[in-house]
Amino acid sequence: MKGTLSDQPLAELIREISSRNFSGTLRLERDRAQAAVYFETGRVIFAASNIRSLRLAQYLNKRALVPEKELARLGETLSDLDLAAAVCTSALVTREQVDQLLTLMVADVLRVVLLWTTGSWDFNQRARLGYPIEVTVDVNNLLREAGQRMPLKFVAARFRNPNEMISRASESIASGDNLLPNESFLLSRLDTPARLQDLVDLSGLRELDAHRIIYGLALSGMVEREYWHHAFRAEQPRTGKETPEVAPPLTKTREAEAAEAAAKEIEDLEIFLDRLGEASDYYQVIGLSREADATEIKLAYYGLARRYHPDRFHLQSGTPQHARISSAFARVTQAYETLTEPTARAAYDAALERSRQFAGARKSKAGAAIGNTDGFDFAALAEDEFEEAGQCFREGLNALQAGDLPVALKQLAGAARLSPRDARYRAHYGRALAAVGQTRRLAESELQAAVKLEPSNAMYRTMLAELYFDLNFHRRAQTELQRALALDPNDAKARALLRKIEKARRTG
């Protein structure tokens, strides 16, 4: 079976091959770059590419596990698996080290080729891997990540029917590690299947952005789509729809049960709102201890979203009660976003600890002169600090977009000061500083801090490259752009600036 990646991208091919439990070899080609993905009863067991940076020899060399001379002696024509066998036989590295590198290499190969939207593919069920090996990688997570990084317009073209039904797959919550807040929210709204357009409207995002999130979740198997673009037509599953069952009319008994359930729901909502009113920190908002891990926090958030999200009470829209619900759930979302992001959580925990130390010091110094301070909400100081930082950031960003630079600098500086370990705040403060000639050096410091906090964020590296370009440090700018493109090959802004640098060098 053959086709083009513009019609069936690799992510969809993997999903379909996996769902059909096919075995074989899927070969991909784009310009001079080639790759092969090997399957065994639907599982990805290996992947390789002719891209030099994705060859095993490069991984061995970069980690100084095998000297370059020794690699040259073994020969550059060896396949990755032949080279793996050779270095193990020569006792240059251990089998465990080679297995770890092969796992890393396969994941990197997939990350790159999953983003190809042009080129061709050829699947051969008779072609099998000639080695007894199976590399274990989190394919579903790679598929979800790829969906988030593919071009927006390409993803939008994968959805042709706004009435397509989207439903949550079984066990999707349990497998939902490292989800973005918007992904978690959309999952929480799928207690029952929903039309694509309704889900987009509910997300509150641009249609293109909502499509990208839904696409990534569908590729990873966390949600199910009604319509896919099938590559293997001969075995395409039936698309006929079952006739929906007609619900029997409500009897008086069922009406009474419905009324009782509604009353219990109102009572439950009041208990929730009262509990949040008494919560003094984010852990109490979520309803977990400080020892809770990210998975526990996510599961707790999903549960709260299903039961108390403001959209469930849309009939009360415009009423004081709905405003109260919206305000309460905004606090839940803020707690979730903070506690599931490691850097933000560490900073928040540190702020909590400072507030407790402050409470202890205040009690010991003031003594009887102050009286009993047990009722003072010291833990809320940390939450207030985070909320103030977020408010400063939003106001600063709005001012920056409106061209009000003095206000932007003041508010973004406040956000960076209140939460110095939040890379977003440092990066955008640096961007504002870069707009003023006298503060560009300080801008470099802030942008470098953001990159250090989140080294895998391509956007921050591109911001730093823009500053270097404005300062005529073209070599530094080019280095950061190359790093940004290694993280996100589809970064259009980085590519445009790199072309601009190359043009400046030619004309200069």
C-alpha positions in Angstrom: 0.0 0.0 0.0 1.4 3.4 -1.0 0.3 7.0 -0.5 1.4 10.5 0.3 1.9 12.1 3.7 -0.2 15.0 2.7 -3.2 12.6 2.5 -2.2 10.3 5.4 0.4 11.7 7.8 2.5 9.2 9.7 0.6 9.8 13.0 -2.7 8.6 11.4 -0.9 5.7 9.7 0.5 4.5 13.0 -2.9 4.9 14.6 -4.6 2.9 11.9 -1.9 0.2 11.7 -2.1 -0.2 15.5 -5.9 -0.4 15.5 -5.7 -3.2 12.9 -2.9 -5.1 14.5 -0.8 -5.1 11.3 2.8 -6.2 11.1 5.3 -5.0 8.5 7.5 -2.1 7.5 6.3 1.5 6.8 8.9 3.4 4.7 8.8 7.1 4.5 10.6 9.5 2.1 10.7 13.3 1.9 13.2 14.8 -0.4 16.5 13.0 0.4 15.4 12.1 3.9 14.2 8.6 4.5 12.9 6.7 7.5 11.4 3.3 8.3 9.0 2.3 11.1 8.7 -1.4 12.0 5.5 -3.0 13.4 4.6 -6.2 15.1 0.9 -6.9 15.5 0.2 -3.2 15.7 3.1 -2.3 18.0 5.9 0.0 17.0 9.0 -2.1 17.7 11.8 0.0 15.9 12.4 3.1 13.8 15.4 4.3 11.9 16.3 7.1 9.5 19.2 8.1 7.2 19.3 11.6 8.8 22.8 11.8 10.1 21.9 13.3 13.5 19.5 10.4 14.1 22.0 7.6 13.6 23.2 5.5 16.5 26.8 6.4 15.8 26.0 10.0 16.6 24.4 9.1 19.9 27.4 7.0 20.9 29.8 9.7 19.8 28.0 12.6 21.5 27.9 10.7 24.8 31.6 9.8 24.5 30.8 6.1 24.9 32.7 5.0 21.8 35.8 6.9 20.5 35.3 8.4 17.0 38.3 6.4 15.7 36.7 3.2 16.9 33.4 4.1 15.2 35.4 4.8 12.0 37.1 1.4 12.3 33.8 -0.4 12.6 32.6 1.3 9.4 30.1 4.0 8.6 28.0 1.7 6.4 26.7 -0.4 9.2 23.0 -0.1 10.0 22.1 1.1 13.5 21.3 -2.5 14.7 24.5 -3.9 13.1 26.5 -1.2 14.8 24.7 -1.9 18.1 25.7 -5.6 17.8 29.3 -4.7 16.9 29.9 -2.4 19.8 28.4 -4.9 22.2 30.5 -7.7 20.8 33.6 -5.6 21.1 32.7 -4.9 24.7 32.9 -1.1 24.0 29.6 -0.5 25.7 27.1 -2.6 27.7 23.9 -4.1 26.3 22.0 -2.0 28.7 23.6 1.2 27.5 22.9 0.3 23.9 19.3 -0.5 24.6 18.9 2.9 26.3 20.4 4.7 23.3 18.3 2.8 20.9 15.1 3.7 22.8 16.2 7.4 22.8 17.0 7.2 19.1 13.7 5.6 18.1 11.8 8.3 20.0 13.8 11.0 18.4 13.3 9.5 14.9 9.5 9.4 15.5 9.4 13.0 16.8 11.0 14.2 13.6 9.1 12.1 11.0 5.7 12.5 12.7 5.9 16.2 11.7 6.3 15.5 8.0 3.3 16.6 6.0 4.8 16.2 2.6 6.5 13.2 1.0 5.5 9.6 0.4 4.9 6.4 2.3 4.9 2.7 1.4 3.7 0.0 3.8 4.8 -3.6 3.2 3.3 -6.3 5.4 5.8 -8.9 4.1 8.9 -6.8 5.1 9.9 -7.6 8.7 12.7 -6.5 10.9 15.5 -9.1 10.7 16.5 -8.7 14.4 14.9 -10.1 17.6 14.4 -6.6 19.1 11.5 -4.5 20.4 12.2 -1.0 21.6 9.6 0.3 24.0 8.5 3.9 23.6 5.4 5.8 24.6 4.0 6.0 21.1 0.6 7.5 22.3 2.3 10.4 24.0 4.5 11.0 20.9 1.3 11.0 18.7 -0.4 13.5 21.0 2.7 15.8 21.0 2.9 15.6 17.2 -0.7 16.6 16.9 0.1 19.7 19.0 3.0 20.6 16.8 1.7 20.0 13.3 0.7 23.1 11.2 -2.7 24.5 12.2 -4.1 24.6 8.7 -3.0 21.0 8.0 -4.7 19.8 11.2 -7.9 21.8 10.4 -8.1 20.0 7.0 -8.3 16.7 8.9 -11.7 17.7 10.1 -14.2 18.0 7.3 -17.5 17.5 9.1 -18.5 19.8 11.9 -21.2 17.4 12.9 -18.7 14.6 13.5 -19.2 13.0 16.9 -16.3 13.0 19.4 -16.3 10.8 22.5 -14.0 10.0 25.3 -12.2 6.7 25.1 -12.4 4.3 28.0 -9.5 4.6 30.5 -8.5 7.9 28.9 -8.2 9.6 32.3 -5.9 7.0 33.7 -3.5 7.4 30.9 -3.6 11.2 30.8 -0.2 12.1 32.1 1.4 15.5 31.2 -1.8 16.9 29.7 -2.1 20.6 29.0 -4.9 22.5 30.9 -6.9 22.9 27.7 -6.6 19.2 26.9 -7.7 18.3 30.4 -10.7 20.7 30.2 -11.9 19.2 26.9 -11.6 15.7 28.2 -13.7 16.7 31.3 -16.5 17.9 29.0 -16.8 14.6 27.2 -18.9 12.7 29.7 -21.2 12.1 26.8 -20.3 12.2 23.0 -20.4 15.7 21.5 -20.5 17.2 18.0 -17.2 18.6 16.9 -18.5 22.1 16.5 -20.1 22.0 19.9 -16.9 20.9 21.5 -15.0 23.7 19.7 -17.5 26.3 20.9 -17.3 24.9 24.4 -13.5 25.1 24.5 -13.4 28.9 24.3 -10.4 28.6 21.9 -10.0 29.6 18.3 -11.3 26.9 16.0 -7.8 26.1 14.7 -6.4 25.8 18.2 -9.4 23.6 19.3 -9.0 21.4 16.3 -5.3 20.9 17.1 -6.0 19.8 20.7 -8.8 17.4 19.7 -6.6 16.0 16.9 -3.8 15.3 19.3 -6.1 13.6 21.8 -7.7 11.5 19.0 -4.3 10.4 17.7 -3.2 9.3 21.2 -6.4 7.3 21.6 -7.7 9.4 24.5 -10.8 10.5 22.5 -12.5 8.7 19.6 -13.5 10.2 16.3 -16.5 9.2 14.2 -14.7 9.8 10.9 -11.0 9.1 10.1 -9.2 9.4 6.7 -8.5 5.7 6.2 -5.4 4.6 4.3 -6.2 0.9 4.1 -9.5 0.9 2.3 -9.9 -2.8 1.9 -10.4 -3.4 5.6 -12.0 -0.2 6.5 -14.4 -0.7 9.4 -18.1 -0.3 8.8 -19.3 3.2 9.4 -23.0 2.4 9.7 -24.6 3.9 12.7 -26.8 2.0 15.1 -30.3 3.1 15.5 -30.5 5.0 18.8 -32.7 3.6 21.5 -35.8 5.6 22.2 -35.9 6.4 25.9 -39.1 5.4 27.6 -41.4 8.1 28.9 -40.8 9.2 32.4 -43.1 7.6 34.9 -44.1 9.4 38.1 -41.5 7.3 40.0 -38.7 8.4 37.7 -39.8 12.0 37.9 -39.6 11.8 41.7 -36.1 10.3 41.4 -35.0 13.0 39.0 -36.3 15.7 41.4 -34.4 14.1 44.3 -31.2 13.9 42.2 -31.5 17.6 41.3 -32.0 18.5 45.0 -28.9 16.5 45.9 -26.9 18.1 43.2 -27.8 21.6 44.5 -26.8 20.5 48.1 -23.6 19.1 46.8 -22.8 22.3 44.9 -23.3 24.4 48.1 -20.9 22.1 50.0 -18.3 22.5 47.3 -18.7 26.3 47.2 -18.5 26.5 51.0 -15.4 24.3 51.0 -13.6 26.5 48.5 -14.6 29.6 50.5 -12.7 28.1 53.5 -9.7 26.8 51.5 -6.5 28.7 52.3 -4.1 27.2 49.7 -4.2 25.5 46.3 -3.9 22.0 47.9 -7.1 22.6 49.9 -8.8 24.0 46.7 -8.0 20.7 44.9 -8.8 18.7 48.0 -5.5 16.8 48.3 -2.4 16.8 50.6 0.9 18.4 49.6 2.3 14.9 49.0 -0.1 14.3 46.1 1.6 13.6 42.8 0.7 15.1 39.4 -1.6 12.2 38.4 -3.6 12.4 41.6 -4.0 16.2 41.1 -5.2 15.7 37.5 -7.7 13.0 38.5 -9.0 15.3 41.2 -9.3 18.2 38.7 -11.2 16.1 36.2 -13.6 15.0 38.9 -14.2 18.6 39.9 -14.6 19.8 36.3 -17.2 17.1 35.5 -19.3 18.1 38.6 -18.8 21.8 39.0 -17.7 23.5 35.8 -19.8 26.6 35.2 -21.0 25.3 31.8 -22.9 22.6 33.6 -25.0 25.4 35.1 -25.5 27.5 32.0 -29.2 27.8 32.7 -28.3 30.0 35.7 -26.1 32.2 33.5 -26.3 35.9 34.5 -27.4 35.1 38.1 -25.3 35.8 41.2 -25.1 32.0 41.8 -23.5 31.4 38.4 -21.0 34.2 39.0 -20.1 32.5 42.3 -19.7 29.2 40.6 -17.5 30.8 37.9 -15.3 32.5 40.4 -14.9 29.3 42.5 -14.0 27.2 39.5 -11.5 29.8 38.2 -9.7 29.2 41.5 -9.7 25.4 40.9 -8.3 25.9 37.4 -5.5 28.2 38.7 -4.7 25.7 41.4 -4.5 22.9 38.8 -2.3 24.8 36.4 0.1 25.7 39.2 0.3 22.3 40.9 0.8 20.3 37.7 3.6 22.4 36.3 6.8 21.4 38.2 8.5 24.8 38.1 5.4 26.7 39.2 4.6 24.1 41.9 8.1 24.3 43.3 7.9 28.1 43.5 4.4 27.9 45.1 5.6 25.4 47.7 8.5 27.7 48.5 6.1 30.6 48.9 3.9 28.5 51.2 7.0 27.6 53.3 8.0 31.3 53.5 4.5 32.1 54.7 4.7 29.4 57.4 8.1 30.6 58.6 6.7 34.1 58.7 3.8 32.9 60.8 6.1 31.1 63.2 8.4 34.1 63.5 5.5 36.5 64.1 4.1 34.3 66.8 7.4 33.9 68.6 8.3 37.6 68.5 5.0 39.1 69.2 3.9 36.8 72.0 1.2 38.0 74.2 1.4 41.5 72.7 -0.1 40.3 69.5 -2.4 37.7 71.1 -3.6 34.6 69.4 -2.7 34.4 65.7 -4.1 31.0 65.0 -7.0 32.4 63.0 -4.8 34.4 60.7 -4.6 32.9 57.2 -0.9 32.9 56.5 -1.1 30.2 53.8 -3.3 32.5 51.8 -0.3 34.8 51.4 1.3 32.4 49.0 -1.8 32.1 46.9 -2.3 35.9 46.9 1.3 36.2 45.7 0.7 33.9 42.8 -2.6 35.5 41.9 -1.0 39.0 42.0 1.8 37.8 39.7 -0.8 36.4 37.2 -2.8 39.6 37.3 0.4 41.7 36.7 1.3 39.4 33.8 -2.1 39.7 32.1 -2.2 43.5 32.4 1.4 43.8 31.2 0.7 41.6 28.2 -2.4 43.6 27.3 -0.4 46.8 27.6 2.4 45.4 25.5 -0.1 44.4 22.7 -1.7 47.9 23.0 1.7 49.6 22.6 1.7 51.1 26.1 5.3 50.3 26.9 5.7 52.1 30.3 2.7 50.2 31.7 3.8 47.0 30.2 7.3 47.3 31.7 5.9 48.0 35.1 3.4 45.2 35.2 5.7 42.6 33.6 8.4 43.5 36.0 6.0 43.0 38.9 5.1 39.5 37.6 8.8 38.5 37.2 9.6 39.8 40.7 6.7 38.0 42.4 7.3 34.7 40.5 10.9 34.6 39.3 10.8 30.9 38.4 8.0 31.3 35.9 9.6 31.3 32.5 6.6 33.1 30.8 7.0 36.1 33.1 10.7 36.4 32.6 10.5 35.9 28.8 7.8 38.5 28.2 9.5 41.0 30.6 12.6 40.5 28.6 10.7 41.1 25.4 9.4 44.4 26.7 12.8 45.5 27.9 14.2 44.7 24.4 11.9 47.4 22.9 14.0 50.1 24.8 17.5 50.6 23.6 18.9 51.5 27.1 17.5 48.2 28.6 18.5 45.7 26.0 21.3 44.2 28.1 18.8 43.7 30.9 16.5 42.1 28.4 19.2 39.6 27.5 19.5 38.6 31.2 15.7 38.0 31.5 15.4 36.1 28.2 18.4 33.9 29.2 16.7 33.2 32.5 13.6 32.1 30.7 15.6 29.8 28.4 17.4 28.3 31.5 14.1 27.7 33.2 12.5 26.0 30.1 15.4 24.9 27.8 13.0 23.0 25.6 10.7 26.0 24.8 11.5 27.0 21.2 9.6 30.3 21.5 11.8 31.7 24.2 14.9 30.8 22.2 13.4 32.6 19.2 12.8 35.7 21.4 16.4 35.6 22.5 17.5 35.3 18.9 15.5 38.3 17.9 17.2 40.4 20.6 20.6 39.2 19.4 19.7 40.1 15.8 18.7 43.6 16.9 22.1 43.9 18.7 23.9 42.7 15.5 25.1 39.6 17.3 24.2 37.5 14.2 26.2 34.4 15.2 24.6 34.2 18.6 21.2 34.7 17.0 21.8 31.9 14.5 22.9 29.5 17.3 19.6 30.1 19.2 17.5 29.8 16.1 19.1 26.5 15.2 18.3 25.3 18.7 14.8 26.5 18.4 14.3 24.7 15.1 15.7 21.5 16.5 13.0 21.7 19.1 10.2 22.8 16.7 11.1 22.4 13.0 7.8 24.1 12.0 8.6 27.4 13.9 7.9 29.8 11.0 9.2 32.9 12.9 12.5 31.2 13.6 12.9 30.1 10.0 12.0 33.6 8.7 14.6 35.2 11.0 17.3 32.7 10.0 16.7 33.6 6.3 16.9 37.2 7.2 20.3 36.6 8.9 21.6 34.7 5.9 20.5 37.4 3.5 22.1 40.1 5.7 25.4 38.1 5.5 25.3 37.8 1.8 24.6 41.5 1.2 27.0 42.6 4.0 
